[in-house]
Amino acid sequence: MSKDSAELIIIDEYSKTPKYRQIISSITNSIQQEKLKIDDKLPSVNKILIEFDISRDTIVKAYDYLKANKIIKSVPGKGYYVMTNDISTGPRVLLLFNKLSAHKKIIYDAFSMELGEQAAIDFYIYNNDFKLFKRILQEKEESDYTHFVIISHFLEGGNSAIEVINEIPKSKLIILDKKIDGLTGEYASVYQDFEKDLYQVLTEMIEKLSNYERLKLIFPNYTYHPESIKNGFQKFCDEFAFKYSIINDVNTDDINEGDAYINLMEDDLVQLIKRCREQNLTIGKQIGIISYNETLLKEILLDGITTISTDFELLGKTAASFIKTKTKAHIPNPFHVKYRASL
């Protein structure tokens, strides 16, 4: 008799984890919890398709993976059956990112690839919203996961995040991208040192920057980016006697020949380019542009946008290596510049 799919399979529509991976995790968890035993029949592809409104290809992909790993078997004309209860348990990770972007995808891809197929990853995006972040964590059972991997950036309410994160067992916690002041216990982290990174990379760029009269940092009033970025920028400009200003809105700033901009947000980069074109200012000669966070698009946009960026692929790989080796280190992630035609 086939088991009821509703008892065995959990599909979370809010999770960014691919649905085929959610099916795999559901089946393997059911076997480990003895809801499924050897020779028990699994729900048919058609039954899952109808009940969860999932494509046939997604379900078949999950079942093919389970077959390839000799967890289930198919009997022609009858269906799929549990083949073994001896499942090597990989890490079960709750992965929480503040937003989904090109560089966050690089982190996720590197992280999941480094962990391998044996890992079960529940991936959620909380859109810089502290209330959603808190709700996701409170709705999850701590015992369901071996690790909690978190990027902590909020538009507001972030001061209360420390209380929520401190409730996670530190042996299971890995913090990515940003240090969290006040976090107690022994946990792992791979982080950017935003103030130090920006100061050092601008120091490396000083010869190029000297071609411009004024440096401008576009730092919106309403942003999740840490204030330490402004500190690093101001420290550099003061120490090396650069004229500078911090701009809250690129749409209202007076753009003049000899300005060099550092932008954090992709939308601000687009608006800056549009306004330079409207004023017939040549980017890379009359106006300089440096953009945070390396992406493939910035390699080709305007023959190349100069970027300052952490190594997102390495960040993801390092986080995964912490899980595999049970490391509890705090490691700064490398930060570097890629010169292109915009500067």
N, C-alpha and C positions, 0 to 999 in steps of 0.2 A: 504494500500500500504506500502511495506517495505521501510524503510529509507535506503539511500545509506550508506554503511558501511564506505566508505572513508570520509564521513562527520562526522561520529560519533566516529570512532575508530582510535586512534593514537598508532602505535607500533613503538617504538624507538629501533632499533637494537643495538645501542650503550649502551643502558641502561642495567644495571645488575638487574633491577627489573624483576621478573618473568613475562612472557607474560600474564598469566592469570590475574595477578594483574593489568597489564596495560589495559586489556580489561575491567575489573571491574571499574577502575578509569575513563576510557573513557565514559562508559555508564552512570555512576552516574553524571559525569560532564556535559554530554549532557542533562540529566534531569534537573539539577540545572540551566543550561543556557537556558532551555526551547527549546532546539533543539528537544527534545523528550517530548511528552505529554502523558497523560494517554490514554491507548488503542492504541498508536502507535505501529506498528509492527517493531520488531528488525530484523537486517540482520540474515539470516539463518546460521546455523553452516557451511554448505557447502560453502556458499558465502564467509564467513570470511576465511575459510580454503583455498580456491582457491586464494583469493585476497591477503592474507598476508603470504601464505605458512606456516601456523601454524598447529600443530597437532590437530586432532579432540578432543583428550582428554583434551588439554589445553583450548579449547573454551568451551567444556562442563563443565569443572571445574569452569570456570568463570560464566557461566550461572546458574549452580547449586548453586553457592554462592549467586547470585542475587535472585534466586528463594527462597532459604532458608531464606533470609532476607526480603522476601515479597516486593521486588522492582520490579520484573518482574514475569510473570506467563507464563506457557506453555499451549497451547490449542492443544490437540492431532490432528494430521493431518494438522494443520494450521501453527504453529510456536510459537514464543515468543512475548509477548506483555508487554508494560509498565503497571505496576499495580498501582503505586503511584508516586506522585511528592513530597511527604513529606519525604525527606531524611535527616536524622540527619547527619550533616556535621562533619566529623572527621578531624584531622590535615592533611594537605597536605605538605609533607616534601621533599625537595631536599637534598639528602644525598650524599656527595662528599668524597670519600676515595682516598688516594694516591696510594694504591695498594690492590690487593686481596691476602690474605694469610690466613693461618690457624687461627691466632689470630684475624685478621680483621673480619673473618667470625663469630667468637665468639661475637664480638661487634655487628655486624649486626643482628645476630639471637636474642641476648638479647634485643636489641633496638626494633626490630619489634615485638617481642613477648610481651614486656612490653606495647607497644603502642596499640596492639590489631588489629583485622581485620578491624576496622572502619577507620584506618589510611591509607592514600595513600602515598606510598613512591616511589619517583623516585631516583634510586640508580645508581651512576656513578663512574667509576674508571678513574683517569687521569694519572696513571702510573708515578707519580713524575714529570710530564711534566707541567711546568708553562703555556706554550702556550695553551695546551689542557684544563687545569684548567680554564684559563681566557675565552676561547671560550665557554665552557659549560655554565659558568655563564652569559656571554653576550647574549647567544642565548635564555636564559630563561626569561620569564616575571615575574618580582617580584610579581605581583598581583596573579600569579597562585599558590603561596605557602604561607602557614602560617609560615613555619620555614625553615631555611637553616642550615644544620648540617654539619660541615666541619672539616676534618683532613687535616692539612696544612704541608706537607713535600715535598720539591722539590730538585732535583739534581742540578738545576741551575735556575736563574731567580727569586728565591724566595724573593729577596729584594723588588721586585715590587708587590708582592702579597698583601701587606698591602693596597695599593691604590685600588685594586680590591675589597678586602673584606670590606673596609670601605664604599663602595657604597651600601652594603646590609643594610637595616634598622636594627638597633641593637635590636629592639624588637623582630625580627625574627631570630636572629643569635645565634647559639650554636657552640662553638669551642671545639673540642675534642683533647685529647692526648698531644698537645703541646701549650704552651703559645705563643701569638703573640705580640711582642713588638710594641708599637705605635698604637695599635687598640684603637679607641676612643668610647665613649658612653657607655651605660649600656647594656651589653650583658651577656649571660651565658657561662660558660666553665667548663669542667671536664678535668683535665690535669695531666700530669706527671711532677714532678719537677726533671728533669733528673740528675742534679748535686747533689742535696740534697739526692735523692733516692739512687743513687749509693754509695755515701759516707756512708750513714747510714747502708745500707744492708751489705757492706763490713766490717763495724765495727762490725756488728752482727756475721760475719763469721770469725773473726780474729783468733779464736782458730784453725779452720780447715786450714786457709790460712798459718798459722805459720809452717805447715808441709812442705812448699815449699820454695825454695830459691829465686825465682824471680816471680813476677807477670807480665803478658803480656796482654795488651789490643789490640785486633785486630780491628783497626779502618781504613778502606780503605780510600784512598785519595778522591775517587769519591763516595760519599755517601750522603743520605738524613738525616742521623742521626745527631742530634745537637752536636755542639762542647762542650756543657756543660757536656756531658758524660765524655769526656777527663778531664775536670776540676775536676769533682768529683773523678775520678780515681787518678789523680795526687795529689790532696789534701789528700786523704786517705794514699797513699804510703809515701808521705813526712811526714805526721804527725806521722805515726806509724813505720817509718824507714824501709820500705820494699824496696828492690831492684826492679826496674821495668823498663819496656820499652813499647813504643807504636809501634805496628807493622802495617805497611800499607798493606803488602802482606804476607799472611801465607805461600804461596808457596816458598818464598825466605828466610824465617826466619830459623835460626839454632835452631832446637828443641833439648833441652837438658834435661836430667833427673833432676827433681827438679823445672821445669817450671810449672806454673799454668796459663792457658789462660782464658780470658774472650772474648767471640765472640758475635758479633751483628748480623751477616748475616748467614742464613742457609747454603749457599754455602761454607762459610769459615769453618763452623763446619764439613761438610763432608770432605773437604780437610785436615783439621787438624787430623781427625780420621784416614784417609787413610795414612797420613805421619807417624803418631805414629805407625801404624801397620807395615809399611815398615821398621821402625827402631826397631821393636820388643819392643817398650816401652809400659808398662802396664798403661792404663788410670785408674786413681783413686788411683794409688800407686806411680809410677814414674812420671807421668804427671797428672796434674789436669785440668779439663775443667768445666767452668761455662758458660752457654749459656743464652743470653737474650731471653725473651719471652717464656712463658710456652705453650707447645702444647702436644697433646696426644702422638705423636710419641716420644717425649723426655722422656716420662715415661718408655718406653720399650727399647729404643735404648741403646745398651751396658749395659743392666741391669739398665738403668736409667741415664739420664744426669741431673746434678744439674742445676737448672734454677733460674734466678732472673727476676722477672716479675711483671708488674702491673696486677691488677685484671680486665681482659678484659670484663668479663661478667658484673661485677659491673659498669664498665665504660658505657657500653651500656644501662644498666638499669637506671643509674642516668641521662643520657642524655634524655631518654624517660620520666622520672619523671619530668624533667624540663618543658617539653612540656605540660604534663598533669596538672601540678600545676602552670604553668606560672611563674616559678622561674627564677631569674636573678643572681644567686649566682656564685661564682668562687670556685670550690671545687677540692683540690688535690685528686687524686685517689690512693688508697693504693698500696704499692710496697712491695714485700716479696720474700723470698728465699724458694726453695724446695730442700732439700738435697737428693742427690742420689749417686749412686756408682762412678760417675766420679770425685768426689772430696774427 
